[in-house]
Amino acid sequence: MSKDSPIKQSDNWFIGEDRTLRFSVWNHAFIPPEIQSHVFQRSFSTKAERGRGLGTYSMKLLGEGYLGGRVSFVSEVDAGTTFSLELPVHFPRGSPRGAEISSV
């Protein structure tokens, strides 16, 4: 990440009582309501030629589809946008790695 990047990695991560790892990343930019429903769509980008539209799509695909977690965001006009990733500390049964670490 370059020093000029508007993205700030927060130190907001912890494991909750429900054994879920929570991690958040904040960005100063506001996402207008009319495009919020498109944020996790493949190839959707607000960066025109600079973006491929795979970042948030990949995060959602991997975080929810493969790792059994939850990906979400909150965007407010004067506060920016916070993306959150919640992952179970153990892998769900039936996942490709579930058998390896199901006793954790």
BELTA-V642131 format. One record per residue. N is the residue number from 1. SS is DSSP state (a for helix, b for strand, c for the rest). Layout:
n = {N	N}
ss = {SS	SS}
//
This chain:
n = {1	2	3	4	5	6	7	8	9	10	11	12	13	14	15	16	17	18	19	20	21	22	23	24	25	26	27	28	29	30	31	32	33	34	35	36	37	38	39	40	41	42	43	44	45	46	47	48	49	50	51	52	53	54	55	56	57	58	59	60	61	62	63	64	65	66	67	68	69	70	71	72	73	74	75	76	77	78	79	80	81	82	83	84	85	86	87	88	89	90	91	92	93	94	95	96	97	98	99	100	101	102	103	104}
ss = {c	c	c	c	c	c	b	b	b	b	b	b	b	b	b	c	c	c	c	b	b	b	b	b	b	b	b	c	c	c	c	c	a	a	a	a	c	c	c	c	c	c	c	c	c	c	c	a	a	a	c	c	c	c	a	a	a	a	a	a	a	a	a	a	a	a	c	c	c	b	b	b	b	b	b	b	c	c	c	b	b	b	b	b	b	b	b	b	c	c	c	c	c	c	c	c	c	a	a	a	a	c	c	c}
//
